């Protein structure tokens, strides 16, 4: 599902103009979308936080979760604007209390993510925000973690979605997906 | 130097009650201050962002920098509230464009941090925000990085400062240091 907030195409083009293409990063043949230039631009950064917040309101989350490390940049700002708590989803060994964990395959090797078991009460609605939806492996793992602790995924929001990787097809059916910028 | 914003002691005690002590993490004998329980609490989290923002206003920063990973949680929220841009200071190999880097010693081994060379224009004021000031090694490295790209450190702000580690003595003289909670 695609959720409701529509972003004007002129605004999307303007945001895209703030993103820097880095050829051959992290390896040859890949054009990396460098979002740091957008975050550095106060008007673009503010627009993105407002758009994510506006969309989040409609999903009525109890918490916003962010995925380490770049998801930490946007998710807490939205949580603060909504006046709700923030949940970090982290790499292994970083969260000090009892965790649920999940491992998932990457193109080469695998990754593990963890969440504190008491990060949200049973049945609470958690909106997951990350900077980029690529193949969807990380996003899917984050959804599973939220469900493992007994909470509900209120939706997933991204600054950028790489449509040509079809990552949203790897996310659980019925989850509301919102991306500001599509490539 | 200690900067001006004063936090009421009752509020500090209330914030401390939201922080969870984890004995023997990451290793035996260390009591880890788990801030995730504070971030999870919407009132405490909001209070912290407001306090950091209030203090930041007096320092007149052009940008807010955050240090990967936990500094990413608070710094961008403050940048958004002030309507200014965000600068990520990251672990090696994560920033895709040309970087300045710095290595510094830890108790065991060493760490490296990087910043994009064009993250701030020459002479611009950068406020560095991190979650915790411990021995000051990371914070000092972040100051040096900001100066390496020709910008000025407008100050450093922390959610928690571990006074017994005297980390502020390792920061450049004259830098305004603000910590909400002291242990």
Interface residues (C-beta under 8 A of the other chain):
Chain A: X20 X22 X25 X26 X32 X34 X36 X39 X40 X41 X42 X45 X46 X49 X63 X66 X68 X69 X70 X72 X73 X74 X76 X77 X79 X80 X81 X83 X84 X85 X86 X87 X88 X90 X93 X94 X95 X96 X97 X116 X119
Chain B: X20 X22 X25 X26 X32 X34 X36 X39 X40 X41 X42 X45 X46 X49 X63 X66 X68 X69 X70 X72 X73 X74 X76 X77 X79 X80 X81 X83 X84 X85 X86 X87 X88 X90 X93 X94 X95 X96 X97 X116 X119
